[in-house]
């Protein structure tokens, strides 16, 4: 396939380095620009699995940027998607690398419109008190990989939404989105200005149990905790853990039993272990009825 041709589904166009449509793809190597896309209302996705999830949401993807070697793959993904008319901009590998400053894109990037704040979707899911529900709350998770992994866990364990403290990393930052395999587009999320206070209000309004992960001596081993139908699991950053205010807001603190001499796990691993215990029976029951 020639990149100068237009395929039957939409535009496929060779572009030079100075094309203004490439501007949003620039400077992605700089972690300090993590919030730049939030302000502009866009985000960047990279690699095929993320592109597939972006294109599954019609109207999300603004453009696709592909290397010459990946252009046929981009066309294939777009043709099979819910949004088959998104333009594909094709550039040589050196041009793409000069824009984004790294090779991990593997020749495939996409510019997307950020979804709306997920608070309305989360509130709608909480409205029926008879419905089992789980939320994940994150306090000051600043690590790029960890925030992505937490969203992948949220999708895997049927979490209805993720609540973020103000200092949490952007789940739609290009590397975080890649680690989540695009699930940060599927799981609604919202930032809470005052995490502990807002969670207490949600507990009263929606009948939720607040469970905080901690290594404190008084924390209950998670396998000894009776599974709870409606809860928020609150996790903190790996080294300091949850703040005193967050712990005070919780109904129970839970821990994962570990071998002597080891007192903590990666926050994503810890969240997965807790969610597996708290949600496993319910998810197995749901699978058996479908």
C-alpha positions in Angstrom: 0.0 0.0 0.0 1.4 3.4 -0.9 1.2 6.0 1.8 0.4 8.6 -0.9 -2.9 6.8 -1.7 -6.2 7.1 0.1 -7.7 3.8 1.2 -11.4 3.1 0.9 -12.1 3.9 4.6 -10.6 7.4 4.9 -7.5 9.6 4.6 -4.0 8.2 4.6 -1.5 11.0 4.1 2.2 11.5 4.1 3.1 14.5 6.2 6.4 16.5 6.7 7.9 17.3 10.0 6.6 20.9 10.0 2.9 19.9 9.5 0.9 21.8 12.2 -1.2 18.7 12.8 1.9 17.1 14.4 2.2 19.9 17.0 0.3 18.1 19.8 2.6 15.1 19.4 5.7 17.1 20.3 7.8 17.0 23.5 6.1 13.9 24.9 9.5 12.9 26.5 9.1 15.5 29.3 7.3 14.2 32.4 6.8 17.7 33.5 4.3 18.1 30.7 2.0 15.4 32.2 -0.8 17.9 32.7 -0.4 19.7 29.4 -3.0 17.5 27.7 -5.4 18.0 30.5 -5.4 21.7 30.0 -5.8 21.3 26.2 -8.5 18.7 26.4 -6.5 16.0 24.6 -4.2 13.0 25.3 -1.8 10.9 23.4 -2.0 7.1 23.0 0.7 4.8 21.8 0.8 1.2 20.5 -1.8 -0.9 18.8 -3.8 -2.1 21.9 -4.3 1.4 23.1 -5.3 2.6 19.6 -7.9 -0.2 19.4 -9.5 1.0 22.6 -9.4 4.6 21.5 -11.1 3.8 18.2 -13.7 1.7 20.0 -15.1 5.0 21.4 -16.4 6.8 18.4 -15.4 10.5 18.3 -12.5 10.0 20.7 -9.6 9.8 18.2 -8.6 13.0 16.4 -5.8 11.6 14.3 -3.4 8.6 14.1 0.3 9.1 13.5 2.0 6.1 11.9 5.4 5.3 10.6 5.6 4.1 7.0 6.1 0.5 8.1 3.1 0.7 10.5 0.7 2.4 8.2 -0.9 -0.8 6.9 -1.4 -1.9 10.5 -3.0 1.5 11.3 -5.4 1.1 8.4 -6.3 -2.4 9.5 -7.1 -1.3 13.1 -9.1 1.7 11.9 -11.1 -0.3 9.3 -12.2 -2.8 12.0 -13.1 -0.1 14.5 -16.2 2.0 15.4 -14.5 5.1 14.0 -13.2 4.2 10.5 -12.8 7.7 9.1 -10.1 9.0 11.5 -7.3 10.5 9.4 -3.9 8.6 9.4 -0.9 10.9 9.2 2.2 9.0 8.0 5.8 10.1 8.7 9.2 8.5 8.5 10.6 7.0 11.7 13.2 9.8 12.1 10.5 12.4 11.9 8.4 10.6 14.6 11.4 10.2 16.9 12.3 13.8 16.5 8.8 14.7 17.6 8.4 12.4 20.5 11.9 11.7 21.6 11.7 7.9 22.2 11.3 4.7 20.2 8.7 2.9 22.5 5.9 4.2 20.3 6.8 1.4 17.8 5.6 3.6 15.0 2.0 4.1 16.1 0.6 7.0 18.1 -2.8 8.7 18.2 -4.2 12.0 19.4 -7.5 11.8 21.4 -10.1 13.9 23.0 -10.1 13.5 26.8 -13.4 12.0 28.1 -15.5 14.1 30.4 -15.0 13.9 34.2 -16.4 10.6 35.3 -18.1 11.8 38.5 -21.6 11.7 36.9 -21.1 8.1 35.7 -19.8 7.1 39.2 -22.7 8.7 40.9 -25.2 7.0 38.6 -23.6 3.6 39.4 -23.9 4.3 43.1 -27.5 5.4 43.0 -29.0 1.9 43.5 -28.1 0.9 47.0 -29.2 -2.7 46.3 -26.5 -3.1 43.8 -23.0 -4.5 44.7 -20.4 -2.0 43.8 -16.7 -1.4 44.2 -14.7 1.8 43.8 -11.0 2.4 44.0 -9.6 5.5 45.6 -6.0 6.6 45.1 -4.2 9.0 47.4 -1.2 10.8 45.9 -0.2 8.0 43.4 2.4 9.9 41.4 4.2 7.0 39.8 3.4 6.8 36.1 3.4 3.0 35.9 1.5 2.5 39.1 -1.4 4.7 38.1 -1.7 2.8 34.9 -1.5 -0.6 36.7 -4.2 0.5 39.1 -6.6 1.2 36.2 -5.8 -2.1 34.6 -6.7 -3.7 38.0 -9.9 -1.6 38.2 -11.0 -3.0 34.9 -10.1 -6.6 35.7 -12.1 -6.6 39.0 -15.1 -4.7 37.7 -14.5 -1.5 39.7 -17.2 1.1 38.8 -14.9 4.1 39.1 -11.6 5.4 40.3 -11.4 8.4 42.6 -8.1 10.4 42.6 -6.6 12.9 45.0 -5.3 16.1 43.5 -1.7 15.0 43.4 -2.3 11.7 41.5 -0.7 11.3 38.1 -2.7 11.7 35.0 -4.2 8.3 34.0 -4.2 9.4 30.4 -0.6 10.4 30.2 0.8 8.3 27.3 2.9 5.9 29.4 0.2 5.4 32.1 -2.4 4.8 29.4 -0.1 2.2 27.8 0.5 0.4 31.1 -3.3 0.3 31.6 -3.6 -1.2 28.1 -6.1 1.6 27.4 -8.5 0.7 30.3 -8.1 4.2 31.7 -10.5 5.2 28.8 -13.1 2.6 29.9 -13.1 3.0 33.7 -14.6 6.4 34.7 -12.5 8.5 37.1 -12.8 11.8 38.9 -10.5 14.0 41.0 -11.7 14.9 44.5 -10.5 18.1 46.0 -10.5 16.7 49.6 -10.2 13.0 49.3 -10.9 12.0 52.9 -13.8 14.3 53.4 -15.4 13.6 50.1 -15.1 9.8 50.8 -16.8 10.2 54.1 -19.7 12.1 52.4 -20.0 9.4 49.8 -20.1 6.7 52.5 -23.1 8.4 54.2 -24.9 9.1 51.0 -24.5 5.8 49.2 -24.0 3.2 52.0 -20.3 2.4 51.3 -17.7 0.7 53.5 -14.4 2.5 53.4 -11.5 0.1 53.4 -7.9 1.4 53.6 -4.8 -0.6 52.8 -2.1 -0.3 55.5 0.6 -2.2 57.3 -0.5 -0.9 60.7 -0.6 -3.4 63.6 -4.3 -3.0 63.9 -5.1 -3.7 60.3 -7.1 -6.8 59.6 -5.7 -9.5 57.3 -7.7 -9.1 54.1 -8.4 -12.9 53.8 -10.1 -12.7 57.2 -12.4 -9.9 56.1 -15.9 -10.8 55.1 -16.4 -9.7 51.4 -18.4 -6.5 51.4 -21.1 -5.8 48.8 -20.5 -2.0 48.5 -17.1 -0.6 49.3 -14.3 1.8 48.4 -10.8 0.4 48.5 -8.4 3.2 49.4 -4.7 2.9 48.5 -1.8 5.2 49.0 1.7 5.8 47.6 4.2 3.0 48.2 6.5 4.5 50.7 4.5 6.8 52.9 1.2 4.9 52.5 -2.1 6.5 53.4 -2.1 9.8 55.2 -3.4 9.9 58.8 -6.5 11.8 57.6 -7.2 9.1 55.0 -6.8 6.3 57.6 -9.1 8.1 60.0 -11.8 8.2 57.4 -11.7 4.5 56.9 -14.1 2.0 58.6 -11.4 -0.7 58.5 -7.7 -0.9 57.7 -6.7 -4.1 55.8 -3.3 -5.7 55.2 -1.9 -8.5 53.1 -0.1 -11.2 55.1 3.5 -11.5 54.1 6.6 -13.4 55.0 8.7 -12.2 57.9 11.1 -9.4 56.8 8.8 -8.1 54.0 6.2 -5.5 54.9 4.9 -4.1 51.6 4.1 -4.8 48.0 3.9 -2.6 44.9 0.7 -0.7 45.2 -0.7 -2.2 42.1 0.0 -5.7 43.2 -1.5 -4.9 46.7 -4.7 -3.5 45.2 -5.1 -6.6 42.9 -4.7 -8.9 45.9 -7.3 -7.0 47.9 -9.7 -6.7 45.1 -9.4 -10.4 44.2 -10.5 -11.3 47.7 -13.2 -8.7 48.0 -14.7 -9.2 44.5 -13.7 -12.7 43.5 -16.8 -14.6 44.5 -19.1 -12.1 42.9 -17.1 -12.0 39.7 -17.1 -15.8 39.5 -20.9 -15.9 40.0 -21.4 -13.3 37.3 -19.2 -15.4 34.9 -21.1 -18.6 35.6 -24.4 -17.0 34.6 -23.2 -15.6 31.3 
